[in-house]
Amino acid sequence: MKHARLDFASVPSAAQREAWRQTAETLRPVLQHKTVSPVSMVEQLHDPDAWQGIRVIPVAAAAELPNRRWRKGDSFILDFGEHHVGYFIFAMRIAGCYCDSPVSLRFLAAELPFELAYKAENFKGSLSQAWVQEEYVKIDELPGSIRLPRRYACRYLRVDVLATPDTLVFDRIEFDTVAAVNALPETPSSLSGIEREIYLTGCRTLRDCMQSCFEDGPKRDRRLWLGDLYLEAKVNAVTYRRFDLVERCIYLLAANVDEHGMLPACAFENSNIQTNCYIPDYALLFPALLLEHYTACGNREIVEEFYPLAVHQAELFQTFLQEEECLLKKAPGYWFFVDHAPGLEKDTAEYCIYLFSLRNLAELARLLHFPEDEARFLHEYRHWRELLRARTIDPGNGMLRSGVTGQISEASQIWGVLSGVFTPGEGRHALKRMEELAETVRSCNPYLYHYLLEAYLVCGEEEKARKLIDDYWGGMIRLGADTFWEVFDPSGTAPVLYGDIYLVSACHAWSCTPCFFLRRWHDADSGNASFPSPIPSVQ
Ligand code: RAM
């Protein structure tokens, strides 16, 4: 049987993209400011039992700061009590003597205690060292106050006095914090203990990523990513409900499609900066994002407006498909992502995400009353589902294999469930086997583990989903997290991304999703709503 070409939508014109950019501009949020003062002065200690080997202990109340006198070579660390995003303001003076020369200071803003030990000369990262939140500043005239121009994401601030004409006094250090929202949402009353903390931490993580767009991490990248946005939109729907911000992000992404009409993996708010990063599996999530948005807030117009673009993402993906082996025909210039796991064979998961996209498109077509489209998507879906089943399910162990090596990974099994390639019973078996099988390529990424939570629910394994939330996200909290991290390996080693641990973000949007599950379970338990199927079903 020859599969159906979708052959449906066209590439948006430059005028269309400009119109989308202007709509995004009208949806720019007013950022909320809140002044946060430090709660204590702390010291860092080496402790082999602490996460990344360093912890802090309070040594004085922050109110002590104006009474302290600092000379060349002195340093101190302030703890602001929890993670925030914002701008630092310092009010300083020289005690007693005339200020006849500048003051030279080093600032180091840190999300985690470990970052306070940063030494620039040891940096080995493959991304710019400028992401590290270290600044050298000279102040010519005191007394006075300065506001650092750059925005920081941190809980701790280290100040090193490099040179000063005489003893230096900090009368006040404040953090002018910013976010599109300020108050944390109410915690569902049925949550207690660690679940309550997980919910709060997830809300804090999302709050700090909600700036003038949904950012991935306010320390590193600081920009809108399509894959992150999909998960942020899910959590936003049950917490802050800032649907205007979701819509701004949809318009921003659409305004940045490439010459083929592919949605970018990430977009900059500044129209003079064009990304060159394209992740086909992120583009395939666009139909699910629209469906999620429609289900959450009922705005049918935006779904109608972007339906052709959503269809086009699946059309574009067809150029990567090959029937013979179900291997990807990779093209240069595209990053097939799925997960950060080194050595991961992504072919099968990518095909499954294509099927996931078709299921969501079929549901969108049904909602918009396009029965012919719906039939076409389902026809395409069934064709590739049969092929994938025949070519990638191992008849011996019932698991999905991927790539030329026939690799078994968590990513393949999880997307095998969410695509509907596995029946729920087969999926339950595959998810269990993947836990047991030593050769399974495993993830250390909350992004993939979000989808594992969804996969457990599809297979009727709510207890396993609850346990994963406790072990994985609860694991971060037990190690002192007050926002959830970009990557985490509960076995104890801190995963490194982009060649250097200082580049890893400790407040990362894609890790806030337990809030979505905890809130929905709470609502279902209190009879307010039923837990929705995370993916539309296909008859
Ligand atoms: C990293 C970031 C971002 C993610 C991409 C694929 O750079 O963590 O959140 O979406 O990878």
Boltz pocket constraint, residues with backbone or C-beta under 6 A from the ligand:
constraints:
  - pocket:
      binder: B
      contacts: [[A, 216], [A, 217], [A, 221], [A, 225], [A, 227], [A, 228], [A, 337], [A, 486], [A, 510]]
      max_distance: 6.0
